[in-house]
């Protein structure tokens, strides 16, 4: 599992590299096997030290099966840029990805509340301190799963480079179009009064994805990218 054979130079083997990729994203694909067939679903997640926290409905049979010991894998990927080569074959993408596999366990009720707080705070920093506590009914309806991060059961792969130089250039443009996730201005729900302030946790969330008010101009073949304002 820990050995990447295709483009091994893109592999990262430090645990810090894994943590950086996991902490940069909030969604993953969760995969297991149900009745001999693959089962894959997108999920929110958060890393909490040496474990990945996930959650879902207690009514989801596949999650119950996973919690009973079925093998699982969590995959995280971030697209950082489109690599434009002078030919289609060498065009690619810059990305960060991580795969963690193993077996999940379902947390008992007395541990679920704290884990769900940590998962929520991973998405909206500090939100758990601004809301009421989970109710017993909510906890009973939620399956809180933990996937341990163990040595030998994860891989990280990163590409961050321009297109490879051709043997013979045709004189056309080649390079990278960087991509990033940014937060826009928060939009209040229709039933929230106009004078209700945006909570601090939401401000932190926006700050996480904030960009500089000045974007580096990308000029090529008459194209100039406009400035982007901070959300």
C-alpha positions, 0 to 999 in steps of 0.5 A: 500500500505504501509503495507508489509504482507509477511516477514514484517521484511524486510520492510523499512518505512523511506523515506531515505530508499526509496530514497537510493533504488531509487538513487541506480538504473537507470532502473525501470518497469513502469506499468499501465492499457490499455483497461483493460489489464496490460501494463508494460515496462522497462524505465530509470528514475531519482529521483528528490526530491519528484518526479520520472522523466520518459520520452518516445515518445509522440507517445506512446499511453500508456504514453498518457493514463497514463498522463491522469490519469490512475493509474501507478506503478514504480518498482525498484529492485536491486539483491545484492546476491544469497543466497545458502542454503543446500536445494532448498526451503530455497535458495533465493536472497538478494535484495533491492526493491521499489514500488511507485504508483500514477498518473503521469502528463506530464510536459509542454514544458517550464518545460520539458528541465530542467526535461530531464536535471535532468534525464540525469544527474541522469544517466550520472552525469553532462552530461547536462553541456557538450552538446548542449541544447534540440531542440524544435523538440526534446522536442516536440517529448518527453513526460516528465512525473512526478510521485509524491512520496507521503506518503502511496503510496510506499513500500521498501523491503530489504533482506540482510542476509545469508540462515537460519540455517537448523534444521539439517545440512547435512554438505554441503556448504551454504552461499551468492554469492554477486553480484554487477554492475561495469563499464568497460572501456569506449568504444568510438564510431567508428567515434570518433577520438582517441585523443578525451578525455573521458568527465568528466561526463563519468568519473563520471559514471565509478567512480560511479560503480568503485570497489576496485582493491582488491577483497576479496578472496572467497575460498570454496571447492577449488574455489578462486575468482581472483582479479578484476581490476578497470575499 
